[in-house]
C-alpha cells in the first residue's frame, strides 16, 4: 500500500501538476496564499477504502486540489458509510450535507432512468468511446443539463473499462438459466435483466460479500478481477462470467452541490477541471495494469472462467434496445440523451471496426500463439 501511494504521488507530480501548469499558469503558490480564500469541502464516496482504485481516485483528487492551491482549497474524503451510506451520495450532495460526492450515476436510476448515461448505457460504448462522446460529442453538456434539476454539477471521474459479467453459483448455459436468479447487479441493468426473469438486487459494494455468502443472493457482479479479488467473491461462488455487457464501460461521476460550485473562485474551478482529468488518466490504466495478474490468481485458485453464450448475449441485447425504445417513447429527457449517444455510437463502431478491432484481433491471435 505504501508503494502504491508513492507511485500515486509520483504520478501526481509528473502528470497532474504538469498538466495543471497550462491551466493554472500564473497562480503560483505565493499568489494564491495572498489572494485566494480558504475553502474547506467534504467529499463522500460510494466506495469502501479497501478498493484502492475507486477510493484511490477520491484521495488523488483531493491531494491534487490541495497541492495546486497551496492548501487553500481543502477537500476531506469520507468512504461509504462514514457520513452517508454508499447509495445516498447524490442525495447528500443535492441537499448540501456535503459539497462533493464520488459515485456511479446509474445508482440513482430510481429517480430517473437518464441517470444511467453518466455511468454507461448497456450495450453502448467501450471506455474510450464513452470518453469521446462525453468530451467531444456533447455528452457531458447533456448530462449536466439533466443533472441541474437535481441541484448538482457533475464531472467525469475515472472509469473501469469493460467489466466482468459476475460471479455465479451455477453455470449460465441458456436464457432460461437466468430465470429466478437473485442477482446483485448495478443500477439500470437490473431493469433489463428483470425482463428475462432475473430478480435484481441493488447492494452497495461493501455489503455484497455477506449477501452472497449467506445465500441472500445467487450471483453478483462488481467490476473486474482486480477489485473482485479484494472483495473475496471467489470464496463463495465458483463461476466467473464475461463480458459484463451492461458495463462495456463504467464511468465514474463526481457531483458538486450547485451552490457550492457556483461560489468557487474561477481558479479553483480550473483546479477541479485539472483534478478530475487527473483521475480520468490515472484510474483506467491502473485497472488495466492490475487485472491480468488478478485474473491469473483467481483461475489458479479454482475459479472457473466462462463466456456468456452468444444466444444469451443476443437475448440481452434485444431486451435492452426494446426497453430503450419504450423509454424514448414516453420520456423526452431520456430520448434527448439517447439520440445523441446512439448516433455517436454508430460512428464509433464503424471506426473501431476499421482500425482498432482489426489491429487488436491480430495482436490477440499472435499472443495466443506465444509470439
C-alpha positions in Angstrom: 0.0 0.0 0.0 2.9 2.4 0.8 4.5 1.6 -2.5 1.2 2.3 -4.3 0.8 5.7 -2.5 4.4 6.6 -3.6 3.6 5.8 -7.2 0.4 7.8 -6.9 2.4 10.8 -5.6 4.9 10.4 -8.3 2.2 10.3 -11.0 0.6 13.4 -9.5 3.9 15.3 -9.7 4.8 14.2 -13.2 1.4 14.1 -14.9 -1.2 16.0 -12.9 0.8 19.1 -12.0 2.5 19.1 -15.3 -1.0 19.4 -17.0 -2.0 21.9 -14.4 0.8 24.2 -15.4 -1.0 25.2 -18.6 -4.4 25.5 -17.0 -3.4 27.3 -13.8 -0.5 29.3 -15.1 0.1 32.4 -13.1 -1.4 31.2 -9.9 1.8 30.3 -8.2 1.6 29.3 -4.5 2.6 32.8 -3.1 -0.1 34.5 -5.2 -2.8 32.0 -4.1 -1.8 32.4 -0.4 -2.2 36.1 -0.7 -5.3 36.5 -2.8 -7.4 33.3 -2.7 -9.9 32.4 0.1 -9.7 29.3 2.3 -12.3 26.8 1.2 -13.0 23.6 3.1 -15.1 20.9 1.5 -16.2 17.4 2.4 -16.3 14.6 -0.3 -18.3 11.5 0.5 -17.8 8.3 -1.6 -19.9 5.4 -2.6 -16.9 3.1 -2.2 -15.0 1.5 0.7 -11.4 2.2 1.4 -10.5 -1.4 0.5 -11.0 -0.6 -3.2 -7.8 1.3 -3.7 -8.6 2.2 -7.3 -12.1 3.6 -6.9 -11.5 5.1 -3.5 -8.0 6.0 -4.5 -9.4 8.3 -7.2 -11.1 10.4 -4.5 -7.8 10.6 -2.5 -5.8 11.5 -5.6 -8.3 14.3 -6.5 -8.3 15.8 -3.0 -4.5 15.8 -2.8 -4.2 17.4 -6.3 -6.6 20.2 -5.3 -4.7 20.8 -2.1 -1.3 20.8 -3.8 -2.4 23.2 -6.6 -4.0 25.6 -4.2 -1.1 25.5 -1.7 -3.5 24.2 0.9 -6.1 27.0 0.5 -8.7 24.7 -1.1 -9.0 21.6 1.1 -11.2 18.6 0.4 -11.6 15.9 3.1 -12.6 12.5 1.8 -15.0 10.1 3.5 -15.6 6.5 2.5 -19.0 4.9 2.1 -20.9 4.8 5.4 -18.7 7.4 7.2 -21.2 10.2 6.5 -23.9 8.6 4.5 -24.4 5.1 3.0 -22.8 4.4 -0.4 -26.1 4.7 -2.3 -27.1 8.0 -0.8 -24.2 10.1 -2.1 -26.2 12.0 -4.7 -28.8 12.9 -2.0 -26.1 14.2 0.3 -24.7 16.4 -2.4 -28.1 17.6 -3.6 -29.2 18.7 -0.2 -25.9 20.3 0.9 -24.9 17.7 3.6 -21.6 17.6 1.7 -20.2 19.7 -1.1 -19.0 16.8 -3.2 -19.6 13.1 -3.8 -17.9 10.4 -5.7 -20.3 7.8 -7.1 -21.7 5.9 -10.1 -24.5 7.9 -11.7 -26.6 4.8 -12.5 -27.1 4.0 -8.9 -29.9 6.6 -9.0 -31.9 5.3 -11.9 -34.8 5.0 -9.5 -35.0 8.8 -9.5 -35.0 8.9 -13.3 -33.7 6.4 -15.9 -31.5 9.0 -17.6 -29.0 8.7 -14.7 -27.7 5.6 -16.5 -26.0 7.7 -19.1 -23.5 9.1 -16.6 -22.1 5.6 -16.0 -22.8 3.8 -19.2 -25.8 2.5 -21.1 -25.8 -1.3 -21.5 -24.5 -2.3 -25.0 -23.4 1.1 -25.9 -19.7 2.2 -25.7 -16.3 0.9 -24.6 -14.5 3.3 -22.3 -12.6 5.1 -25.0 -15.8 5.7 -27.0 -17.6 6.8 -23.9 -15.0 9.4 -23.1 -15.1 10.6 -26.8 -18.8 11.1 -26.5 -18.6 12.8 -23.1 -15.8 15.2 -24.0 -16.3 15.8 -27.7 -19.8 14.6 -28.6 -21.8 16.8 -26.3 -22.4 14.1 -23.7 -21.3 15.9 -20.5 -23.2 19.0 -21.5 -26.4 17.0 -22.0 -25.9 15.2 -18.7 -25.3 18.5 -16.8 -28.5 19.9 -18.3 -30.3 16.9 -16.9 -28.4 16.8 -13.5 -29.2 20.5 -13.0 -32.7 19.5 -12.0 -31.2 17.7 -9.0 -29.1 20.7 -7.8 -25.8 19.2 -8.8 -23.0 19.8 -11.3 -21.2 16.7 -12.5 -17.8 15.8 -13.9 -16.5 12.5 -15.4 -14.4 10.8 -12.6 -12.4 7.9 -13.9 -13.6 4.6 -15.4 -13.0 0.9 -15.2 -13.1 -0.2 -18.8 -15.2 -3.2 -19.8 -16.3 -5.1 -16.7 -16.8 -8.8 -16.0 -20.2 -10.4 -16.0 -20.1 -11.5 -12.4 -19.9 -14.5 -10.0 -22.5 -17.3 -10.1 -23.1 -20.4 -8.1 -24.3 -22.2 -11.2 -23.5 -22.2 -14.9 -25.4 -20.0 -17.3 -25.9 -22.0 -20.5 -29.2 -20.7 -21.7 -31.5 -17.7 -21.2 -33.7 -20.0 -19.1 -30.9 -20.3 -16.5 -31.4 -16.6 -15.7 -35.0 -17.1 -14.5 -35.4 -16.7 -10.8 -31.7 -15.8 -10.3 -31.3 -13.4 -7.4 -28.6 -11.2 -8.8 -26.8 -8.2 -7.4 -26.4 -6.0 -10.4 -25.6 -2.3 -10.6 -28.4 0.0 -11.3 -30.2 0.2 -14.6 -29.1 -3.2 -15.9 -31.5 -4.8 -13.4 -34.5 -3.4 -15.2 -33.3 -5.2 -18.4 -32.5 -8.5 -16.7 -35.8 -8.4 -14.9 -37.4 -8.9 -18.3 -35.5 -12.1 -18.7 -36.6 -13.5 -15.4 -33.8 -12.2 -13.1 -34.6 -10.9 -9.7 -32.2 -7.9 -9.5 -30.8 -6.7 -6.2 -29.1 -3.3 -5.6 -26.5 -3.6 -2.9 -23.5 -1.3 -2.1 -20.1 -2.7 -2.7 -19.1 -3.4 0.9 -22.3 -5.3 1.5 -22.2 -7.8 -1.4 -19.9 -10.5 0.0 -22.0 -11.2 3.1 -25.2 -11.4 1.0 -23.6 -13.9 -1.4 -22.1 -15.9 1.5 -25.4 -16.2 3.3 -27.3 -17.1 0.1 -29.4 -13.9 0.2 -28.3 -13.6 -3.5 -27.3 -16.3 -6.0 -24.9 -14.2 -8.0 -23.2 -10.8 -8.1 -21.2 -8.5 -10.3 -18.9 -5.8 -9.3 -16.1 -4.6 -11.5 -13.3 -7.0 -12.6 -10.5 -9.2 -11.3 -8.5 -6.6 -9.5 -11.4 -5.4 -7.3 -13.4 -8.6 -7.2 -10.4 -10.5 -5.7 -10.2 -7.9 -3.0 -13.8 -8.4 -2.1 -13.4 -12.2 -2.0 -16.2 -13.3 -4.2 -14.2 -16.3 -5.4 -14.6 -17.8 -1.9 -18.3 -18.2 -2.2 -19.1 -18.5 -6.0 -17.3 -20.8 -8.5 -18.2 -19.5 -12.0 -16.9 -16.1 -13.3 -18.6 -14.9 -16.4 -17.7 -12.4 -19.1 -18.3 -9.9 -20.6 -20.3 -7.5 -18.4 -22.4 -6.3 -21.3 -24.2 -3.8 -19.0 -20.8 -2.1 -18.4 -18.8 -2.2 -21.6 -17.6 1.0 -19.9 -18.3 2.2 -16.4 -17.6 5.8 -16.0 -17.4 7.3 -12.5 -19.0 10.6 -11.6 -18.2 13.3 -9.1 -21.1 15.6 -8.2 -20.8 19.1 -6.7 -23.6 20.9 -4.9 -24.6 23.6 -7.3 -24.5 26.4 -4.8 -21.1 25.3 -3.5 -19.8 25.1 -7.1 -21.1 28.5 -8.1 -19.4 30.0 -5.1 -16.0 28.8 -6.0 -13.4 31.2 -7.4 -12.6 30.8 -11.1 -9.1 29.5 -10.3 -10.5 26.8 -8.0 -12.9 25.7 -10.7 -10.0 25.3 -13.1 -8.2 23.2 -10.5 -11.3 20.9 -10.3 -11.1 20.5 -14.0 -7.5 19.5 -13.8 -8.0 17.3 -10.8 -10.9 15.3 -12.4 -8.9 14.8 -15.6 -6.0 13.5 -13.5 -8.3 10.9 -12.1 -9.6 10.0 -15.6 -6.0 9.5 -16.7 -5.0 7.5 -13.6 -7.8 5.1 -12.9 -8.3 3.1 -16.1 -4.6 2.4 -16.6 -4.4 1.2 -13.0 -7.2 -1.3 -13.7 -5.6 -2.4 -17.0 -2.3 -2.9 -15.2 -3.8 -4.8 -12.2 -6.5 -7.0 -13.9 -4.3 -9.6 -15.7 -2.3 -10.8 -12.6 -5.5 -10.8 -10.5 -7.3 -13.0 -13.1 -4.4 -15.4 -13.2 -4.5 -15.7 -9.4 -8.3 -16.3 -9.4 -8.1 -19.0 -12.0 -5.1 -20.7 -10.3 -7.1 -20.8 -7.1 -10.0 -22.7 -8.7 -12.2 -20.0 -10.3 -13.9 -21.3 -13.5 -13.9 -18.7 -16.2 -16.9 -18.8 -18.5 -18.1 -16.7 -21.5 -21.7 -15.9 -21.8 -23.1 -18.0 -24.7 -23.9 -15.8 -27.7 -27.7 -16.6 -27.6 -27.7 -15.2 -24.0 -25.9 -12.0 -25.1 -28.3 -11.6 -28.1 -31.4 -12.0 -25.9 -30.0 -9.4 -23.5 -29.2 -7.1 -26.4 -32.7 -7.3 -27.8 -34.2 -6.8 -24.4 -32.1 -3.7 -23.9 -32.9 -1.9 -27.1 -36.6 -2.8 -26.8 -36.6 -1.2 -23.4 -34.8 1.9 -24.7 -37.4 2.3 -27.4 -40.1 2.2 -24.8 -38.4 4.8 -22.6 -37.8 7.1 -25.6 -41.5 6.9 -26.5 -42.6 8.2 -23.0 -39.7 10.2 -21.7 -38.3 13.2 -23.5 -35.3 13.6 -21.3 -34.1 10.1 -21.8 -34.8 10.3 -25.6 -32.7 13.5 -26.0 -29.6 11.9 -24.4 -30.2 8.5 -26.0 -30.5 10.0 -29.6 -27.1 11.7 -29.1 -25.5 8.6 -27.8 -26.9 6.3 -30.4 -25.8 8.4 -33.3 -22.3 8.8 -31.8 -22.2 5.0 -31.2 -22.8 4.2 -34.8 -19.9 6.3 -36.0 -17.6 5.0 -33.2 -18.4 1.4 -34.1 -17.7 2.0 -37.7 -14.3 3.5 -37.0 -13.3 0.9 -34.4 -14.2 -1.9 -36.8 -11.8 -0.5 -39.4 -8.7 0.0 -37.4 -8.9 -0.7 -33.7 -10.7 -4.0 -33.8 -8.7 -5.4 -36.7 -5.4 -4.5 -35.0 -6.5 -5.9 -31.7 -7.8 -9.1 -33.2 -4.5 -9.7 -35.0 -2.5 -8.9 -31.8 -4.6 -11.3 -29.7 -4.1 -14.1 -32.2 -0.4 -13.7 -32.2 -0.3 -13.7 -28.4 -2.3 -16.9 -28.4 0.5 -18.5 -30.5 3.0 -17.4 -27.9 4.6 -14.7 -30.0 
